[in-house]
């Protein structure tokens, strides 16, 4: 009797709330599993899905977005052992859960911190309110695999943006497993889209895409590539969040900078009543 050959798991992309294979049919092996190798066409498809989700997600109440992020934290907590089995330290999984909860709590508070009434000389109310930028492309950091990923996705979506994430090619399993968590939570399809494969292939497409409004280069470690992506981003005046410092401490208090960098401010004038 011949020895049984185990069925190797195939991790797919996460686009529009679904798990398609790469349109190129390519994959690569990580920890004895097949991982889809995203193409430029996959990156463009992910942007289309993210754009389609903007209206509904940005139009949701801040309270509802907070509820959904908290639900993601619940689902992530329930899959703790699965992430540990992939090599993610238990302490990191716990920190990632706590980070989701932390950002969920900011959903209905940020407008009060970042917006407000402005003093003006005249019989007017002048009110400033933060609004989402739109579609944000994110290059995820390589380490820590899960906490770093959560720390770049959560601040972008809690304020109403949708994202296309280029996951670390050397640490993709945490990203696609997080996609499974998102798919089984209440997060609408298209709010988060995750691409696995070569950053050098997908990131330039995202940086130069005219329907992407901002790009987070946190996970870019190649200075030449980072400079090239900034040049491409300038074509439609994307907001750019530059790469993180090498010694960045992902366990520290994240503050609100990542949220406010990906916001626009809308100011409204209204006459005062007599």
Buried (B, 14 or more C-beta within 10 A) or exposed (E): EEEEEEEEEEBBBBBBBEBBBBBBEBBBEBEEBBBBBBBBEBBBBBBBBBBBBBEEBBEBEBEBBBBBBBBBBEBBBEBBEBBEEBEBBEEBBBBBBBBBBBBBBBBBEBBEEBBEEEEEEEEEBBBBBBBBBBBBBBBBBBEBBBBBBBBBBBBBBBBBBBBBBBBBBEBBBBBBBBBBBBBEBEBBBBBBBBBBBBBEBBBBBBBBBEEBBBBBBBBBBEEEBBEBBBEBBEEEEBBBBEBBEEEEEBEEEBEBEBBBBBBEEEEEEEEEEE
